Amino acid sequence: MNKPFIVDSHCHLNYGNLVDDMDGVLERAAANGVGTMLAINARLNEFDDVIKIAEAHDHIWATVGSHPHDAEEEYGITAQELIEKAKHPKVVGIGETGLDYYYDRSPRDKQQENFLAHIEASRETGLPLIVHARDADDDCARIMREEMEKGEYPAVIHCFTASEWFAKESLDIGCYISISGIVTFKSAKDLQAAVKKIPLEKMLIETDSPFLAPVPMRGKSCEPSYVMHTAEFLAEHMGVSYEKLAKVTTDNFFDLFSKTERPAGK
């Protein structure tokens, strides 16, 4: 029996063992029903590498953006620069971007300025903003709400690990929320409680490959095929069938990332 069609909405396919074993990665993903993937650009100087992967595969799409960790090195990014790269037919989102106060690898003011440039690019292109937020709930929510009041833009909070408050704030301004394998960890009780408050109709799922492999693959290098394990956990956790969770999160992905092309019959 074929596995239900499902999407990995956030993976870094240009990293490490994934790019070195692309054929195997894609074969294992297909065997687990993963029929669409979004390859995330985390550094502008890696954009060409990400695009080459997307160009080579009909079911892989790409984004353009710069991670907050690299805000100092890639400081001064302009919305226009992002908009120009987003004209590529395979680019369907802006990011990942956002704020990371946990590691603080770049000054917070530079993180915020780069974040604002990405928001402007999202607003101008209509492409969804992929938001990284870690230990920065207050500033992230404030900036996103203030910017939404200036002009709407679509967005998803990727790899959600924050509070119920931040989930509510994000949902209130219209964001989707994406859940990674962290939700399967035994230590993630607070996250599991917060996830139950997120409507299924606003939920995406992701691997964040090659990071954050879910139980029972924890400790291994993550890959898109593992999104099935997160989906299985979430289905039981949310009290729905795997088939329903796969269908709704897939529909959500194609609704949000409307520049993508949904495979026929899926």
N, C-alpha and C positions, 0 to 999 in steps of 0.2 A: 504494500500500500504506500502510495506517495505521501510524503509529509506535506502538511498545509503550507502554502506559500507564505513567506514571511520576509521582512525587511530588516537589514542591519543599518540603522539610520546614522551611525557614526563609527567610522573605523579609519585607521591610519595605515593604508595599504602600502605606502612607500617606505615603511620602516622595516629594518632588520630582516628577520626570518620570513616575514610575509612576502616581501618583494623578491626574496631569494627562492621562494617556493610557491610562486604565484599559481602555477597550474594545480598543484596539490591543494592549496588554500581554496581555490574556486571549486574544485571537484568535491571537496568535503563540505563546502557551503551548500552546493547544489543537492548533495545527498541528504542534507538536513532541511531542505525546503527553502533555503535563503536564496531568493531569486532576484533581489535588488540590493545594492549596497551604495552607501554614500561615503566616498573617500574624502577625508577632511584635510584641508590645507592648514597647517599650524605655523608655518613660517613662509613668508613671501618668497624667500630664496629657494624654497622647495616647490613652488607652484608648478613649474614645468614638469617635475617628476610626477606629481599627482595627476596632472592633466594627461600625461602619456598613458597612465594606467586606465583612466576613464575613456580615453579615445580608443583604446585597444579592445574594449569590452562594452557591448551594448547595454548591459544591465548594471554598469557602474557609472555613477555620476560623481561630480566633484564640487568643491567649494573653493573660495579664495578668502584668505584671512591670515591673521597673525596672533598667536597665543599671547596672553598677558605675561607669561614668563619672559617673552622676548621683546617686551615693550620698550626696553631701553635700547637694545641692539637695533630694533626696527622702529625706533621712535620717529615720529613725523610722517607716518603713513597718512595719505590724504584719501578722502572719500573718492575723489576723481580717479586716483590710481586703482582703487578697488573696483570702481564702476567699469573702467576700461577692461580689466581682466575678466570681469563678470559677463562681458559680451560674448565670451566663448560659449558655443552651444552646449557644452557639457557642464558648464558651471551653473549650479542651481541654488546656491546659498552663499551667504556672507559669514565668514568665520572659520575656525572658531576664534572668538574674541571674548572679552569680559574682564573679570577682576579675580586675582588670586592673592589674598592676604595671608594665606597659610604659609606659603614658601617665601613670598615677598622677593622673588628673584629680580623684579624690576621695581623702580620707585612707583608708589601708588599714583602720583599725579600723572606720570607718563602712561601708566596702565589706563587711567581714566580718559586721557586725551585720545589714545588710540581706539579705545572703546567707542568714544563719540564719533570718530571718523567712520567706524564700521556701521554704527547705527544710521548715520546719514546715507551711507552707501545702500544699506538695506531699504531705507525709505525711498530713495531715488529709483532703485531698480525694481522694487517690489519683491526682491528675493529674501527668503527667510534669514534672520539673524540667528546664528548658532552661538549660544551664550555659555561660557564657562564661569561659574561662580563658586568660589571656595573661601569660606570664612569672610565673606564680603557681602553678606545679605543686605545690610542696611544701605550701603552705597549703591549696590547693584540695583536694588529695588527703586531707590530714589532716582537714580539716573534714568532707568528705563521708563519710569512713570513720567518724569519731567519731559523726556524726549517724545514719549507717546502723545503727550498733550500738544506738542508742537506739530505733530503729523504722524499718523499711524504707520506702523511697519509690522510685518509678521515676525514671530520669534519662537524659538524653542530653547528651554533651559536644558542643556545637555548634561548627562551623568548626574542627575539630581541626587544630592546627598544632604540637603539643607533641612530647615525646620518646616513645620506645618505653616508657620506664618509666612515664610518666603514662598511656599507653594501657593498659598492663597493670594498673596500679592501678585505673583506671576500670572495666575489664572485670571485674576481680576482685570489685568490689562490685556488679556487675550492670548497669552503664551500657551504653547504646548509644553509638556514636560516629558523628558526622555529618561528612561530608567536603564541603568547598567547592571552588570553582574554583582555589584556591591550589595544589592538588595538581597542576594542569596546568602550573604555571610552571616554566621551565627551571631556576630557582634553587632549586627545592624538592626537592632530592635527598634530604635527610635525612627530610623529610616523606614522600616517596614510599617510602622504605625502611621507615618506621614503619607506613605504611598497609598494606603487604604482610603485616604481622603481625596485622592486625585480621580476625577471622573475618567473612566476608560476612554471616553470620546475625546479626551485631550492628552492621551498618553502615546508616546513612542517608545520603542525599545532599541537598545544598542549594545555593542560590545566594547567600544573604545579600544579595539585591538590596536597594538599587541598588549595592552594593559588590562588589568582588572578581570582576569578569567573568573567566571562564576563557579560556584560549587556545582558539580563535582570535579571540575577541571582546575580548581584553584591551585596556584603554584606553577602552572604551565604558562607558556606564552599564549596569550589569547588570540583567537582568530574568529572571523565572521560566523563560522559554523556553530560556535558556542552560544550564539544568541538564542538558540533553541532552548538551552538550559535555563536561561533567564526567563524566557517565555513560559516554560513549564512551571517554574516557581511562581511567577506572577499569576498565572491562570488559577492555580490552587489558592494562592493568597487572596485573590480578588473574588474567588467563588464563581468562576466562569470556566467554560470548557477551553481547552487549548485552541480548538478551531475558532471559537469566537474571539479569543484574545488575538490570535494571529490575524484574523480578518479585520478587526476594528483597528488595530495598530497599523496594519498595512494601508487601510483606507485613510487613516489619519496622515500617514506619510505622504501619500500622493495628493491629498487635499492641501497639505501645507507646502510641499515642494512641487508646486503645480507646473514648473518648467520641465519636470521629468516626464518620461513616457512610460506609461504602465504597460507591462507585457500583455499581449492579447490573451483574454480569458482569465486573467489573474485579478 
